[in-house]
Amino acid sequence: MPPAWVRRLVFGPLVVALAVLLLTTLPFWLIVGVALSPFMPGHLRVPRLIWLAIVYVVWDAAALVALAALWVASGFGWKIRSPGFQRAHYVLTGGFLFWIARWSLHLAVDVVGTDPDTALPGRPEVVVGRHAGPGDSFILIHALVNWFAREPRIVLKATLQWDPAVDVLLNRLPNRFISPGHTHTRSLEQEIHDLATGLDDNDAFVIFPEGGNFTPRRRTRAIARLHDRGLPDLARRAENLRNVLPPKPGGLFTAIDAAPDSGVIFVAHTGLDRMLTVGDVWRELPMDKQLVMRFWSVPPEEIPAGEEARIAWLYDWWARIDAWIDENRPAPRPLSTDWTARRRPVDV
């Protein structure tokens, strides 16, 4: 990953210049897309993908311009960390991520289960999500910001900083970018502890304990690691999980200890999890799919205290999520033009 000054001074201006170029040559690209369509599977797949790519770049550039305006308005960065400007960045985050999910992924989202704010109103939350499919973390953050008025703190993969708007926007907010395999466990857990400390009533600390998107190969490797570490009981439990990776408890438990007054929200979803490779994503884009999200709320007094009890509790929840995924595979359906959450009342 290039240093921050290279990303800000080189990548950002390049994206803005590319957006201008694409807008001024838009008719040419659409004509090329239509000409190539007969040679590619899917109805008008190529022009649709070209259109999505151009809109994505243009919106990324627009977000960078808005971020530059906020920087100037804050006194050239002097008050960029003040509550008012932090809130302005959260509002921009909500709009930016809403756009990514709606336009680049073409998803309709159906939320079932307990809303975080109705389950534990006025409490901070530790939000624990499964990880499967492209864009699922963006969709979860969109839900927290736009539907539940939460201000998330997120542990993110460092590779997301290749997107200039994501890089600038999320680095101005209390988040942590990590590089898997290049960060010592102790320092990573310390970063998680620092990030989860001091949550207030509208904050949400977001973590994905699987550490990456589900794939059968990653599942096999994770089970083998549990055997290698001398944890046969957890390995057997992991072998019964068919749709999720065995969770890594260290970061989650660190966050819970750092925010003892927080509840825990478990989040599962289906709809993106069958797209495991770049080829899968290419075949599915534009997705035109329905994603189903399920929230479960656990109040702080129901979180076990000891490490062994917590691990069993986490695996119990992961087994519940795994079973829910099997039972809630969304059926293919036409995409609604209204990209909103359609909530169904269900038992918690």
C-alpha positions as CSV (number, residue, x, y, z in Angstrom):
1,M,0.0,0.0,0.0
2,P,1.5,3.4,-1.0
3,P,2.0,6.0,1.8
4,A,-0.9,8.4,2.6
5,W,0.7,11.4,0.9
6,V,1.0,9.4,-2.4
7,R,-2.6,8.3,-2.2
8,R,-3.9,11.8,-1.5
9,L,-1.7,13.8,-3.9
10,V,-1.6,11.3,-6.8
11,F,-4.6,9.0,-6.7
12,G,-7.2,11.6,-5.8
13,P,-6.4,14.1,-8.6
14,L,-6.2,11.1,-11.0
15,V,-9.7,10.0,-10.2
16,V,-11.1,13.5,-10.6
17,A,-9.3,13.8,-14.0
18,L,-10.5,10.4,-15.0
19,A,-14.1,11.4,-14.1
20,V,-13.9,14.5,-16.3
21,L,-12.5,12.4,-19.2
22,L,-15.1,9.7,-18.9
23,L,-17.9,12.3,-18.8
24,T,-16.7,14.1,-21.9
25,T,-16.3,10.8,-23.8
26,L,-19.5,9.1,-22.4
27,P,-21.2,8.6,-25.9
28,F,-18.1,6.9,-27.2
29,W,-18.0,4.4,-24.3
30,L,-21.7,3.6,-24.6
31,I,-21.4,3.0,-28.3
32,V,-18.5,0.6,-27.7
33,G,-20.5,-1.2,-25.0
34,V,-23.5,-1.6,-27.3
35,A,-21.3,-2.8,-30.1
36,L,-19.7,-5.5,-27.9
37,S,-23.0,-6.7,-26.4
38,P,-23.8,-9.3,-29.0
39,F,-20.5,-11.1,-28.2
40,M,-21.0,-11.2,-24.4
41,P,-23.6,-13.2,-22.4
42,G,-26.4,-11.3,-20.6
43,H,-28.8,-8.6,-21.8
44,L,-26.8,-5.5,-22.5
45,R,-24.3,-6.6,-19.9
46,V,-21.3,-4.6,-21.4
47,P,-23.0,-1.2,-21.7
48,R,-24.6,-1.6,-18.2
49,L,-21.2,-2.4,-16.7
50,I,-19.6,0.5,-18.5
51,W,-22.3,2.8,-17.3
52,L,-21.9,1.5,-13.7
53,A,-18.1,2.0,-13.9
54,I,-18.4,5.5,-15.2
55,V,-21.0,6.5,-12.6
56,Y,-18.8,5.0,-9.9
57,V,-15.8,7.0,-10.9
58,V,-17.8,10.2,-11.2
59,W,-19.4,9.7,-7.8
60,D,-16.0,8.9,-6.3
61,A,-14.7,12.2,-7.7
62,A,-17.7,14.1,-6.5
63,A,-17.1,12.7,-3.0
64,L,-13.5,13.8,-3.1
65,V,-14.6,17.3,-4.1
66,A,-17.1,17.4,-1.1
67,L,-14.3,16.1,1.2
68,A,-12.0,18.9,0.0
69,A,-14.7,21.4,0.7
70,L,-15.2,20.1,4.2
71,W,-11.4,20.3,4.8
72,V,-11.4,24.0,3.7
73,A,-14.5,24.8,5.7
74,S,-12.9,23.2,8.8
75,G,-10.1,25.7,8.7
76,F,-7.9,23.7,6.3
77,G,-8.2,20.7,8.6
78,W,-8.0,22.6,11.9
79,K,-11.4,21.5,13.2
80,I,-11.9,18.4,11.0
81,R,-12.1,16.2,14.2
82,S,-14.6,18.4,15.9
83,P,-18.1,16.9,16.6
84,G,-19.8,19.0,14.0
85,F,-17.4,18.1,11.2
86,Q,-17.3,14.5,12.3
87,R,-21.1,14.3,12.0
88,A,-20.9,15.9,8.5
89,H,-18.5,13.1,7.5
90,Y,-20.9,10.5,8.8
91,V,-23.7,12.0,6.8
92,L,-21.5,11.9,3.7
93,T,-20.5,8.3,4.6
94,G,-24.2,7.3,4.6
95,G,-24.9,8.9,1.2
96,F,-21.7,7.6,-0.3
97,L,-22.2,4.0,0.8
98,F,-25.9,4.1,0.0
99,W,-24.9,5.0,-3.6
100,I,-22.2,2.2,-3.8
101,A,-24.7,-0.4,-2.8
102,R,-27.6,0.9,-4.9
103,W,-25.8,1.7,-8.2
104,S,-22.8,-0.5,-8.3
105,L,-24.3,-3.6,-6.7
106,H,-28.0,-3.1,-7.7
107,L,-29.4,-4.6,-4.5
108,A,-32.8,-4.6,-2.9
109,V,-32.5,-5.2,0.9
110,D,-35.0,-6.8,3.2
111,V,-34.2,-6.4,6.9
112,V,-35.8,-8.8,9.4
113,G,-35.4,-9.2,13.1
114,T,-34.8,-6.6,15.8
115,D,-33.6,-3.1,14.9
116,P,-30.6,-2.0,17.0
117,D,-32.3,1.1,18.2
118,T,-35.5,-0.6,19.3
119,A,-33.6,-3.4,21.0
120,L,-31.2,-1.3,23.1
121,P,-32.2,2.3,22.7
122,G,-29.6,4.8,24.0
123,R,-26.8,2.2,24.3
124,P,-23.7,1.8,22.3
125,E,-23.4,-1.4,20.3
126,V,-20.7,-3.9,19.3
127,V,-22.0,-5.1,15.9
128,V,-20.7,-8.5,14.8
129,G,-21.2,-9.4,11.1
130,R,-20.6,-12.4,9.0
131,H,-18.4,-11.7,5.9
132,A,-19.5,-13.1,2.6
133,G,-19.8,-11.5,-0.8
134,P,-18.8,-8.2,-2.4
135,G,-19.8,-5.0,-0.7
136,D,-21.4,-6.6,2.4
137,S,-19.5,-4.4,4.8
138,F,-20.6,-1.3,2.9
139,I,-24.2,-2.4,3.1
140,L,-24.0,-3.0,6.8
141,I,-22.5,0.4,7.4
142,H,-25.1,2.0,5.2
143,A,-27.8,0.3,7.3
144,L,-26.3,1.5,10.6
145,V,-25.8,5.1,9.4
146,N,-29.0,5.7,7.3
147,W,-31.6,3.5,9.0
148,F,-30.5,3.5,12.6
149,A,-28.7,6.8,12.9
150,R,-25.5,5.2,14.4
151,E,-22.0,6.4,14.1
152,P,-19.9,3.3,13.3
153,R,-16.3,2.7,14.2
154,I,-15.0,0.0,11.9
155,V,-12.1,-2.4,11.6
156,L,-11.4,-2.5,7.8
157,K,-8.9,-4.1,5.4
158,A,-6.2,-1.8,4.4
159,T,-6.8,-2.6,0.7
160,L,-10.0,-0.5,0.8
161,Q,-7.7,2.5,0.8
162,W,-7.0,2.0,-2.9
163,D,-10.4,3.8,-3.4
164,P,-9.4,7.5,-2.9
165,A,-12.8,8.6,-1.5
166,V,-13.0,5.7,0.9
167,D,-9.4,6.4,1.9
168,V,-10.0,10.1,2.8
169,L,-13.5,9.7,4.2
170,L,-13.0,6.8,6.5
171,N,-9.5,7.9,7.7
172,R,-11.1,11.1,8.9
173,L,-13.4,9.1,11.2
174,P,-12.5,6.8,14.1
175,N,-11.7,3.7,12.1
176,R,-8.8,1.3,11.8
177,F,-7.3,-0.1,8.6
178,I,-5.4,-3.3,9.1
179,S,-3.3,-5.5,6.8
180,P,-4.0,-9.2,7.4
181,G,-0.8,-11.1,7.9
182,H,1.3,-8.0,8.5
183,T,0.1,-6.9,11.9
184,H,1.1,-8.6,15.2
185,T,-1.9,-9.9,17.2
186,R,-1.0,-7.9,20.3
187,S,-0.8,-4.6,18.5
188,L,-4.0,-5.4,16.5
189,E,-5.9,-6.1,19.7
190,Q,-4.5,-2.9,21.2
191,E,-5.8,-0.9,18.3
192,I,-9.2,-2.6,18.6
193,H,-9.3,-1.8,22.3
194,D,-8.4,1.8,21.7
195,L,-11.1,2.1,19.0
196,A,-13.8,0.5,21.1
197,T,-13.0,2.6,24.2
198,G,-15.3,5.6,24.9
199,L,-18.4,4.6,22.8
200,D,-21.4,6.8,23.4
201,D,-25.1,6.2,23.0
202,N,-25.2,6.5,19.2
203,D,-21.9,4.7,18.4
204,A,-21.5,1.2,17.0
205,F,-18.2,-0.7,16.9
206,V,-18.3,-3.0,13.8
207,I,-16.2,-6.1,13.5
208,F,-16.1,-9.2,11.3
209,P,-14.6,-12.0,13.4
210,E,-14.2,-14.4,10.4
211,G,-11.5,-12.2,9.1
212,G,-12.5,-12.5,5.4
213,N,-15.2,-13.6,3.0
214,F,-16.3,-17.2,3.2
215,T,-14.9,-19.7,0.7
216,P,-14.8,-23.5,1.0
217,R,-10.9,-23.3,0.9
218,R,-10.8,-20.8,3.7
219,R,-13.2,-23.0,5.7
220,T,-10.9,-26.0,5.3
221,R,-7.8,-24.1,6.2
222,A,-9.5,-22.6,9.3
223,I,-10.6,-26.0,10.6
224,A,-7.1,-27.3,10.0
225,R,-5.6,-24.4,12.0
226,L,-7.9,-25.3,15.0
227,H,-6.6,-28.8,14.9
228,D,-3.0,-27.6,14.7
229,R,-3.6,-25.4,17.7
230,G,-4.8,-28.4,19.8
231,L,-8.5,-27.3,19.8
232,P,-10.3,-30.4,18.6
233,D,-13.6,-29.5,20.2
234,L,-13.7,-26.1,18.4
235,A,-12.6,-27.9,15.2
236,R,-15.5,-30.3,15.4
237,R,-17.9,-27.4,16.0
238,A,-16.4,-25.6,13.0
239,E,-16.9,-28.7,10.8
240,N,-20.6,-28.4,11.4
241,L,-20.6,-24.8,10.1
242,R,-21.4,-25.0,6.3
243,N,-22.0,-21.3,5.4
244,V,-19.6,-19.4,7.7
245,L,-16.0,-19.5,8.7
246,P,-15.2,-20.3,12.4
247,P,-14.9,-17.0,14.2
248,K,-11.7,-15.6,15.6
249,P,-12.7,-14.4,19.1
250,G,-9.7,-12.3,20.1
251,G,-10.7,-9.0,18.5
252,L,-14.4,-9.3,19.4
253,F,-13.7,-10.1,23.1
254,T,-11.2,-7.2,23.2
255,A,-13.9,-4.8,22.0
256,I,-16.5,-6.2,24.5
257,D,-14.0,-5.7,27.3
258,A,-13.2,-2.2,26.1
259,A,-17.0,-1.3,26.0
260,P,-18.6,-3.1,28.9
261,D,-21.8,-1.1,28.7
262,S,-22.4,-2.0,25.1
263,G,-24.9,-4.6,23.8
264,V,-23.9,-7.0,21.0
265,I,-25.8,-7.1,17.7
266,F,-25.2,-10.2,15.5
267,V,-25.9,-9.7,11.8
268,A,-26.4,-12.3,9.2
269,H,-27.2,-11.9,5.5
270,T,-27.8,-14.0,2.4
271,G,-27.9,-13.0,-1.3
272,L,-24.2,-12.3,-2.0
273,D,-22.5,-15.4,-0.5
274,R,-22.5,-17.5,-3.7
275,M,-20.2,-15.0,-5.4
276,L,-16.9,-16.4,-4.3
277,T,-14.5,-15.6,-7.1
278,V,-13.9,-12.7,-9.5
279,G,-15.5,-14.8,-12.2
280,D,-18.6,-15.2,-10.1
281,V,-18.9,-11.5,-9.6
282,W,-18.4,-10.8,-13.4
283,R,-21.2,-13.3,-14.2
284,E,-23.5,-11.7,-11.7
285,L,-22.9,-8.0,-12.3
286,P,-25.1,-6.0,-12.4
287,M,-26.5,-8.1,-9.6
288,D,-30.1,-7.2,-9.5
289,K,-30.5,-9.3,-6.3
290,Q,-32.4,-9.2,-3.1
291,L,-30.2,-9.3,0.1
292,V,-31.9,-10.4,3.3
293,M,-30.4,-9.2,6.6
294,R,-31.2,-10.4,10.1
295,F,-30.3,-8.7,13.3
296,W,-30.2,-10.3,16.8
297,S,-29.7,-8.2,19.9
298,V,-27.9,-9.4,23.1
299,P,-28.0,-7.0,26.1
300,P,-24.7,-6.6,28.0
301,E,-25.9,-8.5,31.0
302,E,-26.3,-11.7,28.9
303,I,-22.7,-11.7,27.6
304,P,-20.7,-14.4,29.5
305,A,-17.7,-13.2,31.6
306,G,-15.1,-16.0,31.3
307,E,-13.1,-16.7,28.1
308,E,-14.1,-20.3,27.8
309,A,-17.8,-19.5,28.3
310,R,-17.5,-16.6,25.8
311,I,-16.0,-18.8,23.1
312,A,-18.8,-21.4,23.6
313,W,-21.4,-18.5,23.4
314,L,-19.8,-17.1,20.2
315,Y,-19.8,-20.5,18.5
316,D,-23.4,-21.0,19.6
317,W,-24.3,-17.8,17.9
318,W,-22.3,-18.7,14.8
319,A,-24.2,-22.0,14.6
320,R,-27.5,-20.1,14.8
321,I,-26.4,-17.8,12.0
322,D,-25.3,-20.8,9.9
323,A,-28.7,-22.4,10.3
324,W,-30.5,-19.2,9.5
325,I,-28.5,-18.8,6.3
326,D,-29.6,-22.3,5.2
327,E,-33.3,-21.4,5.9
328,N,-33.3,-18.0,4.2
329,R,-31.7,-18.3,0.8
330,P,-33.5,-15.5,-1.2
331,A,-35.3,-16.6,-4.3
332,P,-34.4,-14.7,-7.5
333,R,-36.8,-11.8,-8.1
334,P,-37.0,-8.6,-10.3
335,L,-35.3,-5.6,-8.7
336,S,-37.6,-3.0,-7.3
337,T,-36.9,0.5,-8.4
338,D,-37.4,1.5,-4.7
339,W,-34.2,0.5,-3.0
340,T,-35.5,0.6,0.6
341,A,-35.7,-1.9,3.5
342,R,-38.9,-3.9,3.6
343,R,-39.1,-5.0,7.2
344,R,-41.0,-8.1,8.2
345,P,-42.0,-8.7,11.8
346,V,-40.3,-11.9,13.1
347,D,-39.6,-13.4,16.4
348,V,-36.3,-12.7,18.0
